[in-house]
Structures are given as structure tokens and as C-alpha cells.
Amino acid sequence: MSHIQGYRRPSFAFIAASWCALFAGVIAYLLGLWNAGMQLNEKGYYFAVLVLTLYAAVSLQKSVRDRLEGVPVTGLYYGITWAALLTGIALLCIGLFNASFTLSEKGFYGMSFALSAFAAIAVQKNTRDLDAAKSATAPDFSVETRDRDISAA
């Protein structure tokens, strides 16, 4: 990771806000499902859509970041992550459009879903930035550096 330059360590406030937003979004969404008067299969549908979207959002953020850092990412995987994210969003929209919820309930699920997805991306970004900042300041103990130092001596 020596090719990573220019990444600054995210502030504690941004890290804490990202984690709080993720927990707030996921917990609100799950509490809404828990208290909803719908059948268990409907609750499972909305839960699976949330899990799919969170995984796809994190995977897409990782793929984009890997490409920016020069780490090879196949076009197929990159396309699949976009397809999974868009599928999760579309499934939630279709489910909410066809649900017999009040508009405030639909808005609640939509906003907690969006908050969760955005926060998952922010948490993944923070994780990568922390890792990059740590590797930029850590001594290089790689085999190439050791061999170069030995041959120079």
C-alpha cells in the first residue's frame, strides 16, 4: 500500500457520526419491522432487502476505492456490485409502492433505509482511510524492503 498518498485520517467526530448513523438507521428500520403489523414473510422480505443493499453498498465502495488505488477489480465484479445495489433499492421501492402502509410509514422505511445505506458507505470509507493512514505512517517491513536493505549494506 505504499502507492497510497494523500489520504488523511478521518476525524473522530466523523467516524463516530458514521457509526451512529449506521446504528440509528439499522435499528430504526428493524424496530419498524418488529412493530409492523405485517406477516412474517413480508418482514423477511424487507429485512433481506436491507441486508442485500448494505452488503452491496459496502462492496461497491470497496470496488470503487480499489480501482482508484490501482488495485485490480474485474469489470464483472464491479458490474455485479452496481446491479446488486440498484436491485436492493428497486426492491424496496417496489415493495413500498405496493404496500398498504400509510405515507408516513413508507417515508419512515425509505429514510431509515437510505440512512443505513449511506452510513454503511461512510463507515467503509472510514475503515479504508484509517487503514491507509496507518500504513502510510507504519514502517515498511515488506520482503522487498528487507531484501533491498540487505543488498544495499
Number of C-alpha atoms within 10 A of each C-alpha: 11 8 9 14 11 9 13 12 16 15 11 10 9 13 18 12 15 23 18 15 21 24 16 16 23 24 14 19 22 19 11 16 18 12 8 14 11 13 8 11 9 15 17 12 13 21 16 15 20 24 14 16 26 25 17 24 26 22 22 22 20 19 22 15 16 14 14 11 13 11 12 10 14 11 10 9 13 17 13 15 22 18 14 19 23 15 16 23 20 13 18 22 15 11 16 19 12 9 14 11 14 10 12 9 15 17 13 15 22 17 15 22 25 18 20 28 25 18 25 27 22 22 21 18 19 20 15 19 17 18 14 21 18 13 14 18 8 9 8 13 8 8 9 10 11 12 10 10 10 9 8 7 5
